[in-house]
Each structure stands twice: as structure tokens, then as C-alpha cells.
Amino acid sequence: MFGVALTLDEYEFNALDMLAARAEEPLAFELIYTAVWSEGTCSRDAAKLAIDNLLKQVTEVGRGFMWIEYQADAGYIFRTRWSHNLSTAHAQG
């Protein structure tokens, strides 16, 4: 299950690092784009494709242990089974 490599470029890795550092917190595309592609190295459309590729890879490799969700009204959210279950339990508490 684990030990499967993700094929990420430097920018996708930096976006994943940013999302994982703020797990369970929604991050808007513009915030990620500005932080990761701040030097204008990539168009917004290409950056969106890169983030969508990241979402797909993490979700496939994570197999229910980690994934990235996209919520139109909030942004991208990195989740793990453990943190998601903990936040759900606190919300119900």
C-alpha cells in the first residue's frame, strides 16, 4: 500500500507540502498559486492542471489514508484518515 512513489515536479511538491502543513484547512487556489508559482513561472491554467494532477495522484496512492478534496466554496483541503476522523469526532462532541 505505502511505498508507492508520487511523480511530482518541484511545484507540485511545494503545493503538496503547503497543503499537508495545513491539513484539514481549506486553501484557496489563489493562495497556493501565489505561494508556489510566485515568480510567474506558470499560467493559472497550467497551475490548476498541476494541482488537479496532484489531487489525483495523492488520492490514488493514498487509498483512503490521505487525499485532497476540492470544495468550490473553500478551496483545496489535504486530509488524512486520522485527522479527518478526529475533526469529525470533535465536531460531533
Contacts in CASP RR format, 6 or more apart in sequence:
PFRMAT RR
TARGET T0000
AUTHOR 0000-0000-0000
METHOD contacts of the structure
MODEL  1
MFGVALTLDEYEFNALDMLAARAEEPLAFELIYTAVWSEGTCSRDAAKLA
IDNLLKQVTEVGRGFMWIEYQADAGYIFRTRWSHNLSTAHAQG
1 63 0 8 1.000
1 65 0 8 1.000
2 65 0 8 1.000
4 61 0 8 1.000
6 16 0 8 1.000
6 57 0 8 1.000
6 58 0 8 1.000
6 61 0 8 1.000
7 57 0 8 1.000
8 16 0 8 1.000
8 54 0 8 1.000
8 57 0 8 1.000
9 50 0 8 1.000
11 36 0 8 1.000
11 37 0 8 1.000
11 41 0 8 1.000
11 42 0 8 1.000
11 47 0 8 1.000
11 50 0 8 1.000
12 50 0 8 1.000
12 51 0 8 1.000
12 53 0 8 1.000
12 54 0 8 1.000
14 35 0 8 1.000
14 36 0 8 1.000
15 32 0 8 1.000
15 36 0 8 1.000
15 50 0 8 1.000
15 51 0 8 1.000
15 54 0 8 1.000
16 54 0 8 1.000
16 58 0 8 1.000
16 78 0 8 1.000
18 27 0 8 1.000
18 32 0 8 1.000
18 35 0 8 1.000
18 36 0 8 1.000
19 27 0 8 1.000
19 32 0 8 1.000
19 68 0 8 1.000
19 76 0 8 1.000
19 77 0 8 1.000
19 78 0 8 1.000
20 78 0 8 1.000
22 78 0 8 1.000
23 78 0 8 1.000
23 79 0 8 1.000
23 80 0 8 1.000
23 83 0 8 1.000
24 77 0 8 1.000
24 78 0 8 1.000
24 79 0 8 1.000
24 83 0 8 1.000
24 84 0 8 1.000
24 87 0 8 1.000
25 77 0 8 1.000
26 71 0 8 1.000
26 74 0 8 1.000
26 75 0 8 1.000
26 76 0 8 1.000
26 77 0 8 1.000
27 75 0 8 1.000
27 76 0 8 1.000
27 77 0 8 1.000
28 74 0 8 1.000
28 75 0 8 1.000
28 76 0 8 1.000
29 47 0 8 1.000
29 48 0 8 1.000
29 51 0 8 1.000
29 75 0 8 1.000
29 76 0 8 1.000
32 47 0 8 1.000
32 51 0 8 1.000
32 76 0 8 1.000
33 44 0 8 1.000
33 47 0 8 1.000
36 47 0 8 1.000
37 47 0 8 1.000
42 50 0 8 1.000
51 76 0 8 1.000
54 68 0 8 1.000
55 68 0 8 1.000
55 70 0 8 1.000
55 76 0 8 1.000
58 66 0 8 1.000
58 67 0 8 1.000
58 68 0 8 1.000
58 78 0 8 1.000
59 67 0 8 1.000
59 68 0 8 1.000
64 81 0 8 1.000
65 80 0 8 1.000
65 81 0 8 1.000
66 78 0 8 1.000
66 79 0 8 1.000
66 80 0 8 1.000
66 81 0 8 1.000
67 78 0 8 1.000
67 79 0 8 1.000
68 76 0 8 1.000
68 77 0 8 1.000
68 78 0 8 1.000
68 79 0 8 1.000
69 76 0 8 1.000
69 77 0 8 1.000
69 79 0 8 1.000
70 76 0 8 1.000
70 77 0 8 1.000
71 77 0 8 1.000
END
